[in-house]
Amino acid sequence: MSENRTHGLRRGARFAGVGAAAAVAIGLFSTGAANADTFVPLPDGQKAAPSGTVTITRTGEHALISSSMAANGAGRVVWVSGNAVADITETPEGTAGPNNGAANGRGSNNSSTHGTSQLNTGYIIGCQISIGEDAISAGISGGVSLSSASIGGSLGVNLGPGEVKFVQIDSKDITKAGVYSVEYQDAEIQIQGCAGYAQARAYTVVEVIGDHYSKTTLYGQPFSIG
């Protein structure tokens, strides 16, 4: 069995998060401090494909939520951390090629069968909507990727009422059976334009190509981002 791991994917985001961690420490130890950041611990999760060839595990997930520096009432910031692991016991060996979406873009639901099997993970962000699985399938309005974020590892997401978007943290091609990991720490997501309540939920998708194609998705626990 081979082992393929990605650690510390977002160095710029990690450094931004260090400052945030210091801020929350000061805020929590200052009685009566206004607008203190909120730390949200989230449970581990696991899901296996019916075939038994794919097992997805998410561990160490947590979020740190604060108000947006814009201070306009319609923005907030969340720093997310976690580790998504896929244990693949069977997959055709492949070579990564063009994506199968429009204009060589990603496929549906922030995933792609592009010549290899693939692990990808991120967050579903919604404005004034509770992110159940029915809302995920009905309300998706597009996706963005942290890999194309601005300098510093921060990603801005604009949301209107009832909108839901995928925010991909990162992905890893699966070229043969083995254990694959995507670890992220203090990846910064800025939400703008949502004057109502906002909610987020982690997702991890593993697609296995070949004659016995499968797509397995592990969702995290929904949490409020203000």
Beta strands, then each sheet from edge to edge (+ up, - down):
strand 1: 2-6
strand 2: 38-41
strand 3: 45-48
strand 4: 54-67
strand 5: 76-88
strand 6: 117-127
strand 7: 140-145
strand 8: 154-158
strand 9: 164-174
strand 10: 178-192
strand 11: 198-208
strand 12: 214-219
strand 13: 223-224
sheet 1: 1+ 10+ 5- 4+ 2-
sheet 2: 1+ 10+ 8+
sheet 3: 1+ 10+ 5- 4+ 3-
sheet 4: 7+ 9+ 6- 11+ 12-
sheet 5: 7+ 9+ 6- 11+ 13-
end
